[in-house]
């Protein structure tokens, strides 16, 4: 996964100081109770789909976008916890 442009822009201004970023983790379950996992590119381990909320983006929209980008699966959020 590439670094989002808004983070690159922030890094130009603040260097490598810590960033407080809002993230999501998507728990996706099908009708048979199977849970959707993605394989991490850094470790090769299986994990729930996760990602960073982009500026102005609602968390539910982030879930939809990240699941589609990472797995190709279309989802509709049922709840945000």
NORGI-V356861 format. One record per pair of residues at least 4 apart in sequence whose C-alpha atoms are under 6 Angstrom apart, sorted by the first residue. I is the first residue (numbers start at 1). J is the second residue. If there is no record, write none. Layout:
# NORGI-V356861
i:I j:J
i:I j:J
This chain:
# NORGI-V356861
i:11 j:15
i:22 j:52
i:22 j:53
i:23 j:51
i:23 j:52
i:23 j:53
i:24 j:50
i:24 j:51
i:25 j:49
i:25 j:50
i:26 j:49
i:26 j:63
i:28 j:35
i:28 j:36
i:29 j:33
i:29 j:34
i:29 j:35
i:30 j:34
i:37 j:46
i:37 j:47
i:37 j:48
i:38 j:46
i:38 j:47
i:38 j:49
i:39 j:44
i:39 j:45
i:39 j:46
i:40 j:44
i:40 j:45
i:53 j:62
i:62 j:66
i:63 j:67
i:64 j:75
i:66 j:70
i:67 j:71
i:68 j:72
i:68 j:73
i:68 j:74
